């Protein structure tokens, strides 16, 4: 990591991070332009390469930064003691929505990163992403009480259908709220609607 960059005052540091995260999210590593990054960030190109030696170092920094935000602002906040899968996933969905609202550029970047060819990443970053995925799966799926589910269904397939349903709702909601300040949106009607969908899922898969 760039010590010089880490010592920048917070607002300027975040401006550069957001510009870089957005650029890599929209264009991927190969097509990302440092010219567009510095223009969005409002800094000179020489300053960007003063903070980071090259595009590769900047990208490494963004990956590590985004992994840290995803783990500490989202994954580690999920309550693993909740053994009802639907309730746990509901809580995780709310955490994810709030984390996305607080760090939209990070989660857009992570979406692009997780869909990219990770074999092209340095081994240490590839390993960090695998750790993130393993941690996320363990927090979402371990210590679930299977007795909630009907005995005549395939629980693994039920997990997938519940996850797809909830993630589909989240994505639809994010599209509806795109461009709106999250703090100004009354989320209560959306969560009430979300609860109605959860009740349908419970009726379908639970005893």
Long-range contacts (C-beta under 8 A, 24 or more apart in sequence): 1-61, 1-64, 2-51, 2-52, 2-57, 2-61, 4-50, 4-51, 5-51, 5-52, 5-61, 8-51, 12-43, 15-41, 15-42, 16-41, 16-43, 16-48, 16-51, 17-62, 17-65, 17-105, 18-105, 20-58, 20-62, 21-62, 21-66, 21-105, 21-106, 21-108, 21-109, 22-105, 22-108, 22-109, 24-59, 24-62, 24-109, 24-112, 25-105, 25-108, 25-109, 25-111, 25-112, 26-112, 28-112, 28-116, 29-55, 29-59, 29-116, 29-120, 32-59, 34-58, 60-122, 60-125, 62-109, 63-113, 63-121, 63-125, 63-128, 63-129, 64-125, 64-128, 65-106, 66-106, 66-109, 66-110, 66-113, 67-128, 67-129, 67-132, 69-99, 69-103, 69-106, 70-99, 70-106, 70-107, 70-110, 70-132, 71-132, 71-135, 73-99, 73-102, 73-103, 74-99, 75-132, 75-135, 75-136, 75-139, 76-139, 78-139, 78-140, 80-139, 80-142, 80-143, 81-143, 83-143, 83-144, 83-145, 84-144, 84-145, 84-148, 85-141, 85-144, 85-145, 85-148, 85-159, 85-162, 86-148, 86-162, 86-198, 86-201, 86-202, 86-206, 88-140, 88-144, 89-140, 89-162, 89-163, 89-166, 90-166, 90-194, 90-195, 90-198, 92-139, 92-140, 93-166, 93-169, 93-170, 93-194, 94-191, 96-170, 97-170, 97-173, 97-174, 97-187, 98-182, 100-174, 101-182, 101-183, 102-182, 147-207, 148-206, 148-207, 149-205, 149-206, 149-207, 150-205, 150-206, 150-207, 153-205, 158-205, 161-201, 161-205, 162-201, 162-205, 165-197, 165-201, 166-197, 169-194, 169-197
